Amino acid sequence: MEELRKEEEVVILFAAQKKNLKEDDAWESLDELEELVNTAGARAAVKVLQRVDSINPGYYIGTGKVEELKELVALHGATGVVSDDELSPVQMRNLSLELGVKVMDRTLVILDIFAQRARSREGKLQVEIAQLKYQYSRLTGFGEMLSKQGGGIGTRGPGEKKLELDKRHIRTRMELLQAEIEEFEKHRQLLRTRRQKNNIPVVAIVGYTNAGKSTLLNALCESDVYAENQLFATLDPTTRSATLPSGSEIMLTDTVGFIRKLPHHLVKAFYSTLEEAKYADIILHVMDASSEHLATHNEVVHETLKRLDITNIPIITVYNKIDQVEGHYPKDETSTHSVEISAKNKINLDGLLGIIEEMLYASMQPFKILLPYSVPELVAFCHAQGERLEEEYVNEGIVLKGYIHKDKFYKIKDYCID
């Protein structure tokens, strides 16, 4: 039955191309919307692009284009239409009345994919609160749309039963969800504090959706996190340990993929799943080097990191799927550290780990000290703050050799030996 439903859901995609947007960029975005719709389980029958001087406040596109959409809906037997930009409640209501079918936008499609993909309790909570925020301003007009939905995109997930609730009930529900999410955040903070006490470096993996982040995590950590060639395969943050060439341990954290035109409230709702990147020692920016839209994807990732206030953290640009590339491809000119790999075929992973290790220890001071047995607190300090420690007991005390952050070195410098 599920397969039958997917076959029956046919949609028309449409977008308004504003003056400041190149036509190639507008079609590129529409192509991505088609991929999103396919991921959500529907089929795009046709894509429509209209060049406009300004967005129509009542319909988003011009009234003539609305008539064209109506004809296309009838011609293809479409069950809905999908806008590439987020529609206002007024635009959504007016289009629904004119077209007589379900009206959706890019945000609603993304939320539907999230509803299908969320596995953990926290992920489901994040999906529901994002759905409620989206629905909160759109209660007017949803009544008529509900009778035309009949399943499919926008009707799945934990938030689907909340459409009939009024704004007061939605606010109450969001408050309850937020309280539960904060409990998860407290738990994650405890885990971070524990890692800091154990002095284990954290490396966060970020990138455009479907760039290969989860595949890289699996390759480096020998884990089996879900990784498929599809948009938003990973929603829930996953942390695994990996070993550097020297034998030191690091923690690698996978994050939800970025995508263009991601609305602010959606970024905010999923902030907790991305905040691991904010507390990381290094960020791996994974890019699909085989993508035709690499430059755009790079720009979106950097803009999203800026919106999340993730700055001043060293970034390694990881050009993935290099085995699928022929000739040159656009590079991130702002990148100071980069490496070419294939996560799937495990090409040059040692090179990547070597760069991570080099960057981690660039801010650390090598030391060799002799600590008398009378200062056990300094021995404990070295074990807490040091890396790659070697320990030897002699008559005069304990000889310790390793690395320590330069801003901690002052505590032990008086005990240094050659």
N, C-alpha and C positions, 0 to 999 in steps of 0.2 A: 504493500500500500504506500509506503514511504517513497519508493522509487517511482510509482505511478504519479504521486503528488508532485514530485520534482519535475517530471516530464510535462505536467500540465501547467506549471507556473512559467508563463512567458511575460516578459516585461519590455518596455520601450525605454531606452536611456536618452536623456536630453541634457543640454547644457547651454548656458549663455556665455559667449566669448566677449569679454569686455575689451575696450580699446587698448589697454596696457598689456594685454596678453597675446602672445604670438599664437597663430592658428595651430602650429605644430604642437605647442605646449598644451593647448586646449584638447586636441585629439589624443595626446598622450595621456592626459588625465581621464578622458572618457574611456580609453582602452583599459586603464587600471580599474575604473568603475565596473567595466564588464567582467574583469577578473574577480572583483569582489562579489558581484552578483552570482557568478558561477560558483564561487566558494560557498556562498550562502545557500545554494541549491536551486537556483532559477536559471533561465536561459534568456539572454538578450536577443530579441528578434532584429532590432535595428537601433542605430545610434543617430541622434539628431543634434546638430550644432547650429546655433543662431548667433551671428555677430550683432552686438547691440552697443549703442552709445551709453546706455545706463540700464540698470536692472529695473524691470517693471515691479513696482511695490505691491501690485495686486496679484500678479500671476508669475512673477520672476522672468518669464519670457513674454514676447509680444502676443497680442490676441490672435494675430494671423497664424502664429506658430502653434498656438493652443488648438486652433481648428485643424491644423495639419496633424498634431498628435492624436486628436480624436479620430481622424481618418485612419491613421496607422494602427491605433488600438483595435478598430473594427476589422481592418484588413488582416492583421496577424492574430486576432483572437486573444489579445493581451489581457492579462489579469491585473496589470498595474503598470505604472510609469515610475522611473527613478531619476531624480535630479542629481547632477554631479556636485551641486553646492547645497548647503543646508538651507532649507526653506523656512520662511516665517510661518507662524500659525495661520495668518490670513492667506498667504500664498497657497499653503497646503489645502486649506478649506475651499478656496475658490477653484483651484484646479480639480479637486475631488468632485465638486458640484458640476463643473463643466464636462469632465471626462467620464464620470460615472464609474470609475475604477479606483483601486487603491493607489494612493499617491505616497511615494517614499522619497527619501533623499540619501545621500552618501552616509550620513551619520547613522541613520536607522539601519542601513545594511550592515555597517560595521558592528553596531550593537547586536544585531541578529547573529553575526558570526561569533562574537564574544559569548553570546548566550549558549551557542552550540559547543564552544570549545572549553569553557571554564570547567575545571575538574575539582579543584580544591574548594573548601568552604569559603575561604577568603576571596577567591576568584569569583565565585557565584555572588557573594555579597557586593563586590565591586561592580559586577554586571548589573545587578538589580538597582543599585543606587544611581548608576549612570542612566539606566532606562527611566527611572523615576524623575531625574532631573530633566531629561529630554521631554518626558510626557507632561511635566508640571506646567510648562508654558503652552501646551498644546491640547489641553482638555477640551477647549471649545472646538467643535468640528469633528472630534474623534468619534462622536456618537454615530454620525452618518457613515463614517469610514469603516467602523467596526462591522456594519452589516454587509460590507462589500469585501471584507478581508478573506474569510474562509480559509484561514491557515496560511502558511508560507512565511516569507520574510517579514520580520517585524512583529510576529505573533508568538515567538518562542521565548523560553527562558523564564526565570523566576519573576520577572517584572510583568508578565503578560496579564496576570489577573488583577493588576492595579489600575488598569485603564479606566474602570468605572468609578474609582474612588475620587472624591473631591479633593481640592488642594489641601484642605486641613488634614485629611487622612494621609495624603502623600507626604506632607511635612513631618507628621508624626512617625511615619514609617522610615523616612530618611534619617531622622534623629536616632531611632533604634538601630538602624544599620550602621550609622556612623559610630555609635558607641561600641558596637561589636568589632568594627574594623579597627578602632583605636586599641582594642585589646590585642589584636594581631600585631599592631605596630609596636606595642610595648614588648611583646614576646620577641619580635625581631631585634628591638633595641638591646634586649638582654643577650641575645646571640651575638650581636655586634660587639658588645662590651666584653663578652667572654673571649671572642677572637682577638680583641685588642690586648686583653690581659695575657693571652697566649702568644701575642706578637705574631699572629699569622696574617700575612699580607692578603688583601682582597683585590681581585681583578674582576671588573664588571664587563660583560659583553653586551654591546648595544649595536644597533644598526637598523636599516630599513627592513620591513617585513619580508621574509623569504630570502634573506641574504645568506643564510646558512649558520646562524648563531647556535642553534641547538645541536646541529651536526658537529660544529667545532667543539662545543662542550663535551659531547660524547667522545670525540676523538682524543681530546686532551686528558679526559678523566676516566676513560674506559667505562663510561656509564651508558645507560639505555633510556635517556630522556626522549620523549616523543618528538620525532623530527621527520617532517614530510615536506615535499615540494609543493607547498600551498601557503596562502596568506594566513597570518596569525595562527600558525600551528602551535605556538607557545603563548599562553596567557599568564600562567602562574610562574612567579620567580623561582628558579631552581639553583641551589648552590651545591657544588661538589668540590672535592679536593683534587689537586693535581701536584705533581712533583717536578721541580726544576732540575736542570742538569746537575747542579751541585748536590741535589738530594733534599733541598729545602722544600717545605710544603707551602702551597698557596691555596686560597679558596677562589674558585671561579663561579660567578653568578650570571645566569642567563636572564634576560629581561624580555618583556613584550616588544614586538617590533614597532617601528615608527612608520607613519604613512602620511602623505600630503593631505592637506585640508582636514587635519584632525582638530576638531573644535576644542576650544579652551576648557569647557566643562568636562570633556572626555579625558583630556590630559590630566585635569585636576582629580577626577575620580580614580584614575589609575596611577596617581602619583606614588602611592605606597608600594606599588609593584616596581616602580622605577627608582625609588629612593636609594636602593642599594648602590646605584651608580654614583650617587652624590657622596657616599662615604667610602668609595673605593680608593685604593692607592694608585691604580692604573685603570684606564678604560681601553678596551679593545673595540675599535669601530670596525665592524665587519661589513665589507662591501662586496656585492656580487659583481666581479670584474667582467662577467660575460653579459651583463645587462646593457641594453641599448640606452637606458635612461640613467646611467651611473651618475652623471653630473647632477641631475635633479635630485636623486636619492641622497647624494652627499650633502646637498644644500638643505634638504628637509631635516636630516639628522642633526646637523649643526644648529639649525634654528630651534629644533625641539629641545636640544640640550640647553640652549640659552633660555628658553621659556621655563625650563625646570630649574634654572639657576645652578646648573652643573658647570662650573667654571674652575679654572686653575688646577685641573687634574690632568696629569700627563696622558696623552692619547697615542695609542699605536694604531695606525691605519692598516687593517688586514684585508688585502685584496684576495678574496676567496674565489674558488672555481677557476683558478688560473689555467687549469688544463683544458678549459673550454674556450679560451681566448686565442684569437688569431690576430697578430699584429698589435698595434698600439691601442690603448684605451685611456680615457681621461683620468688624470691623477688628482688627488687632493693637494693643491699647491701649498696649503697652510700646514700640512703634516710635517713634523720633524722626525718622526719614526714611522717606518712602513715596512711591510713584508708581504711577499706573494706566497700563497699557499693553496692547497686543495684539501679542505677538511674531509670531504667524502673519501678521497683516495689517499689521505694522510701524506700529502706532499709538503715538505719543508716545515713540519710542525716543530722539529728540533730547533730550527732557525727562529721560529716565533718564541719558543720558550727561552731561548738564549737572549733575545732582545728584552723580554720581560725581566729576566734575572739581572741583566745589565742595568736596566732602568731602576729596578728596586734598590740595587746596591750603590747606585750613583750618589745617593744622599747619605751613605753610611761610611763610617770611619773604621778601617781595619785596626785591630788592637791585639797586643800580647801583654798580659799583666801578671804580676805575682802578688796575690792577695794573702796576707797573713791569716792564720786561723782565727785571729781575734776580731776579724771584721766579717762575720757571716752575713750581715745585712747587705754587703756589697756583692757577695757571691750570689745572693738571691736577686739582687738588682740586675746583675749581668744575665742571669737565666731568664729574667722577665723581659729585659729590653734587648738582649743580644740575639744574633743570628749566627748559624753555622758554628756553634761553640765546640771547641775542643778543650778537654779538661784533663789535667795531670796533677797528681798529688806528690809533693816533694817535702823534704824536711822543713823548709822555710815557710811552706804554705801551699796554696793552690795556684797552679799556672793555668790561666784561661786565655784562649786565643779565639778570635772570631770577629764579628762586625757589630757595630752599634751606631744608632743614629747620631749624626754629628752634634746635635743639640743636647745629647745625653752624655757625650764623651767626657765632659768636664769632671764628672763624678769619679772617674777612674784613672784620669790621665797621670796622677801622681804615682801610680803603681806600675807604670809602663816599664817594660824591659825590652832589650834588643832581641 
